[in-house]
Amino acid sequence: MSRKRHKIKEHELQGFKYFKAISGMLESLHDAGCQRDRAGNRILHMDQYISLLLLHMFNPICTSLRSLQQASELKKVQKKLGVPRASLGSLSEASTVFDSRRMLEIIEQLSEQLKPVTEHDKLKDLPGILTAVDGTLLKCLPKIAWAMWIDDKHKAIKSHVHFEILKAVPVKAVITDGNANKKDVLAGTLEAGRIYVLDRGYARYGLLQEIIDNNSSFVCRIRDNYVCEVVEERPITADGEAAGVIRDRIVRLGSSAKSDQIVGAVRVVEVKCNPHIKRTHTGRGGPEQSETLAIATDLPDVEADVIALIFRYRWTIEIFFRFYKHILGCRHLLSYNQNGIELQTYSAILACMLISLWTGRKPTLRTYEMLCW
């Protein structure tokens, strides 16, 4: 006999006062998706749907679309969030009616209000915004036809995230199928004025040149056995030695057949590291890592120890992915179409920004608990 489904009660929901910081911004979404509603019968609007998604993020008791439907029936939710009672059909239809791209402007507005929460004297005067970029897989049901991954029985989507390191929040995400090439995705989303911090999976010399062409910079790990022509060996300072730097030089990357992929010389800083075995999705061990990291950059005037420090901060995006999946509950998809998944992902970005705005701290399990309880 199946267990009776728990019905959400008003006293079990928290965090309504925190919606005031964003309610004014969400009002601009109210008329989105109403073009075909000539009779004026639409009850659930985009700003109300996003409010319900944020309610889902900040209340672990809301675990599904049905729980959001139950929450919309509560008088407190209707009064505090200004949402009507929504049917399951309306909530399901919302993922296809409301254009997720309308949320990008809200994310940009909220990002401008955030201040750095990670402070380090050596990172204050950099010529760009430190932005870590990486992708994470979310497994899907086999019936989601467009989410290609291993085979027809193993489907997944990939969330390609841009994460501002000093603010400790995501600022952009692109949703693709699991097999999408993350280098191509980044090439299509480049912005000016940033320092992209990238792991070895992005080390395509043509992509690094595109970053330069877009008036940005890069700090990117490359293969340990990279091929190059040495232009200049640079001395290592005491701070560099303390940071584990063992080599700093100006080089021309690639063999003669590939040298035209990146114009001019770049800098490669080699740093000591603790080798580990990378795990793959099959559970088997990946390739062994060497005892050094080779980090390429187009920043010749930044100290070598600062380059090593910047790359060390790349790990913060991995911590965010754990928060995104396990704390905000984005492992469980509320929609199976791409637009609906983007709406959920952008709501998660807003949730992280709101946590940082309200607490002045990084979005973590502890700051999340502060808000929920």
HUMOQUI-V582195 format. One record per helix or strand of 2 or more residues. SS is the DSSP state (A for helix, B for strand). FROM is the first residue (numbers start at 0). TO is the last residue. If there is no record, write none. Layout:
BEGIN
((SS/FROM/TO) (SS/FROM/TO))
END
This chain:
BEGIN
((A/9/11) (A/15/28) (A/45/57) (A/64/71) (A/74/80) (A/87/96) (A/99/112) (A/120/122) (B/128/139) (B/153/163) (B/168/176) (A/181/186) (B/193/197) (A/199/201) (A/204/212) (B/216/221) (B/227/232) (A/237/241) (B/244/252) (A/258/260) (B/265/271) (B/276/278) (B/284/287) (B/291/296) (A/303/311) (A/314/326) (A/337/358) (A/364/371))
END
